[in-house]
Amino acid sequence: MSAARVLRTGLLGAGSFASYHAGKLASLPQSAFQGLFDPDPLRAQALADKHSCRPASSFPDLLKDLD
């Protein structure tokens, strides 16, 4: 049996539901949570700090680090 592949994941948006979803992505063993993008850079930074990931400067910037 082969080992499960770990996917590099990210999140679009840092709104009211984002913290829940970020926590789930960060805690899944098959997910390497890379970062998130939100048009509000302060909100993006706050959520990124909470989940030890990076806030992307744009959606395309986020996508380049994901599977």
C-alpha positions as CSV (number, residue, x, y, z in Angstrom):
1,M,0.0,0.0,0.0
2,S,1.4,3.4,-0.9
3,A,1.6,6.4,1.5
4,A,-1.0,9.1,1.2
5,R,0.1,12.1,-0.7
6,V,0.2,15.4,1.2
7,L,-1.4,18.2,-0.8
8,R,-0.3,21.8,-0.5
9,T,-3.5,23.6,0.3
10,G,-4.7,27.2,0.6
11,L,-7.7,29.3,1.3
12,L,-9.4,32.1,-0.7
13,G,-10.9,34.7,1.7
14,A,-10.4,35.4,5.4
15,G,-14.0,36.2,6.3
16,S,-16.2,34.9,9.0
17,F,-16.0,31.2,8.0
18,A,-12.4,31.3,7.0
19,S,-10.9,30.6,10.5
20,Y,-12.9,27.4,10.8
21,H,-11.8,26.2,7.3
22,A,-8.2,27.3,7.9
23,G,-8.1,25.3,11.1
24,K,-9.4,22.2,9.4
25,L,-6.9,22.5,6.5
26,A,-4.0,23.1,9.0
27,S,-4.9,20.1,11.1
28,L,-5.5,17.5,8.3
29,P,-2.5,15.1,8.0
30,Q,-2.9,15.0,4.2
31,S,-2.9,18.8,4.0
32,A,0.1,21.1,4.1
33,F,-1.6,24.5,4.6
34,Q,0.5,27.0,2.7
35,G,-1.4,30.3,2.9
36,L,-4.4,32.3,2.1
37,F,-5.5,35.4,0.1
38,D,-8.0,38.1,1.1
39,P,-8.3,41.5,-0.5
40,D,-8.0,43.0,3.0
41,P,-4.3,42.6,3.8
42,L,-4.8,43.1,7.6
43,R,-7.5,40.4,7.8
44,A,-5.3,38.1,5.7
45,Q,-2.3,38.7,7.9
46,A,-4.2,38.1,11.1
47,L,-5.6,34.8,9.9
48,A,-2.2,33.7,8.5
49,D,-0.5,34.5,11.8
50,K,-3.1,32.4,13.7
51,H,-2.4,29.4,11.5
52,S,1.3,29.8,10.9
53,C,1.0,30.3,7.1
54,R,1.6,33.2,4.7
55,P,-0.8,35.8,3.4
56,A,-0.5,35.9,-0.4
57,S,-0.4,39.3,-2.1
58,S,-2.9,38.1,-4.8
59,F,-4.9,35.0,-5.8
60,P,-2.4,34.1,-8.6
61,D,0.4,34.4,-6.0
62,L,-1.4,32.0,-3.7
63,L,-2.1,29.5,-6.5
64,K,1.6,29.1,-7.4
65,D,2.3,27.4,-4.1
66,L,-0.6,25.0,-4.2
67,D,-1.2,21.5,-5.7
